[in-house]
Amino acid sequence: MTDDTKPLLTGGCQCGAVRFAFKTTPGKVSICHCRMCQKAAGAPFASFAEIDREHFAWTRGQPAAFRSSTIAERFFCPACGTPLGFGRIDGPRIEIMTGSFDRPDRVVPTRQYGTESRLGWVVAIANLPSQTTMQNYGLEKMATIVSHQHPDHD
């Protein structure tokens, strides 16, 4: 990615040590329920936006990598541990975790993989009782919380 190319999508880790940019829209956005993704994300599933490496750049810092299998490696921030992505070793594409985008609402999954490991309760999440963070903590407690996370922009 050249310096004169305005990125279409940006994101990064919690602490801001590692940032990235897409210069085109993702080729696909998906959810993976496989056991490897569950463990890598520390969550019931992972969600990824895939892009050709030629249209992607790490714009601040470099992630660490863990070779999670004989064909793939997983990227994460070496400073704060935020999971950032996945890629086939020496493959032409990289997949970035949708929660690490500055605007995750712009990367909407359109397919699912690894459904043999999908947890049964995941399907019913939308029907669970819910509340906003403000409703959960209240105004008084919210006023005392100071975030140390990097803002969703550079």
PyMOL commands that set and color helices and strands:
alter all, ss='L'
color gray80, all
select helices_A, chain A and resi 35-41+53-55+98-100+104-106+115-117+120-127+133-137+139-142
alter helices_A, ss='H'
color red, helices_A
select strands_A, chain A and resi 9-12+19-22+28-32+46-52+56-60+64-66+72-76+83-88+93-97+111-113
alter strands_A, ss='S'
color yellow, strands_A
deselect
rebuild
show_as cartoon
